[in-house]
């Protein structure tokens, strides 16, 4: 969003994440339904760093489920709004 500076962006994520990105990119119109997830608040930059450095807490997703999720995300990306 910072690099391409589109006029309008649909952001489907947890509320505070959308707020952070929107505050860093004035002039971009964000469509952002506010979704609250109690688990998102447990994620910190320190925990992300630990996971990447130590290569731990791998999440394995069944390929069939991953394919369905990929299809859903591709449909969202291709929405013409």
C-alpha positions in Angstrom: 0.0 0.0 0.0 2.8 2.4 0.8 4.6 1.7 -2.4 1.8 1.6 -4.9 -0.5 4.2 -3.2 -3.8 2.8 -4.6 -6.9 5.0 -4.3 -8.9 2.3 -2.4 -8.0 -0.8 -0.5 -10.1 -3.5 1.1 -8.5 -4.6 4.3 -10.0 -7.7 5.9 -8.1 -8.1 9.1 -8.2 -7.4 12.8 -9.3 -3.9 13.7 -6.0 -2.5 15.1 -4.0 -3.9 12.3 -6.1 -2.0 9.8 -5.9 1.1 11.9 -2.1 0.9 11.9 -1.8 0.6 8.1 -4.4 3.3 7.5 -2.5 5.7 9.8 0.7 5.1 7.8 -0.9 5.8 4.4 -3.0 9.0 4.4 -4.9 9.5 1.2 -5.8 5.9 0.7 -9.4 5.0 1.2 -9.7 1.8 3.3 -12.7 -0.4 3.2 -12.3 -2.3 6.5 -15.0 -4.2 8.3 -13.8 -4.3 11.9 -13.3 -7.9 13.0 -12.2 -8.6 16.6 -10.2 -11.7 17.3 -9.0 -12.3 20.9 -6.1 -14.4 19.6 -4.6 -11.6 17.5 -3.9 -9.6 20.7 -1.6 -12.4 21.8 0.7 -12.0 18.9 3.7 -9.6 19.5 6.6 -8.6 17.3 8.9 -10.4 19.8 7.0 -13.6 19.5 7.1 -13.4 15.7 10.9 -12.7 15.8 11.4 -15.7 18.1 9.4 -18.0 15.8 11.4 -16.9 12.7 14.8 -17.1 14.4 14.2 -20.4 16.1 12.0 -21.8 13.2 9.5 -23.1 15.8 5.7 -23.4 16.1 5.2 -24.5 12.5 1.6 -24.7 11.5 0.8 -27.6 9.1 -2.4 -27.3 7.1 -4.0 -30.2 5.2 -3.5 -29.6 1.5 -7.2 -29.9 0.7 -8.0 -27.2 3.3 -5.2 -25.0 1.9 -6.6 -25.3 -1.6 -10.0 -24.2 -0.5 -8.5 -21.3 1.5 -6.4 -20.3 -1.5 -9.5 -20.3 -3.7 -11.3 -18.0 -1.2 -8.4 -15.6 -1.0 -8.0 -15.5 -4.8 -11.7 -14.7 -5.1 -11.4 -11.8 -2.6 -8.3 -10.5 -4.5 -10.2 -10.5 -7.8 -13.3 -8.6 -6.4 -14.0 -5.5 -8.5 -15.3 -2.9 -6.1 
